[in-house]
Amino acid sequence: MNTKEQIEEEEANYFALCLLMPKEVFIKAYNMLKWDLSDNNNNVSVLAKAFGVSESAVVSRISSLKL
């Protein structure tokens, strides 16, 4: 994959994250969870199920929002 294709794919992935997990809604759901460092995997699973996305998509959204 060339650089232009990589950039386009990253942009498409970011667009999908924003579409499926809108910032305000996602942050509200994120803040409603009791984030226990020993149980982060469960929290990610809960968010993934709530938004109908993969756990890796949730991790990417958390990272993109710097939460």
N, C-alpha and C positions, 0 to 999 in steps of 0.2 A: 504494500500500500504506500503510495507516495505521500508527501507532506500535505498536498492540497486535499487529498482524500481523507487523511487523518484529521485535518482541521475540520472538514465538513462533517465527519463522523462525530467528533467531539461536540460540535455545535448542535447536531441533531440530538445527541444524547442529553445535552443540557436542556434543550427545548422540551424534550420528553419529560425530564425531571420536573421542570417548571409547570408543565401542563398537567401531569398526573399528581403532583404534590405541590400545589400552590403555596408560596412562601408563608403567607399569614396563617393559613389553615394548618400547614405542616408544623410551624413553630408552636402554635397553640396545642396541637396534639403532642408534640415533643415535650412541651413544658408540663403537660398534664400527667405525664408518666413520672413515677418515682424512680429517678435514675440512680440505681444502686450499682456501683462499679463492679460488683461481683456478679451482676446479672445483666450486663449489657446485651448479651445475645438474645435474651428473652425480650428486652425492650425493642430491639431491632425487629424481631419477629412480629411483635404486636403491631408496630408501625407498618410493616410490610403487609400484613393482613388487612389492616385498616384502610390502606390506600390501594390495595390490590396490585402490589408491585413486588419485585424480588428484594431480598434482604440486601443484596449488593447495591440496588438502586437507592435504598434508604441510607446506606452508609455514604454513598456518593452525595445524596442530598444534604445530609448532616455536614459533610465536609464542605460542600459548596456554600452553605449558609454559615460556615464557621461556628457551629454550635458545639 
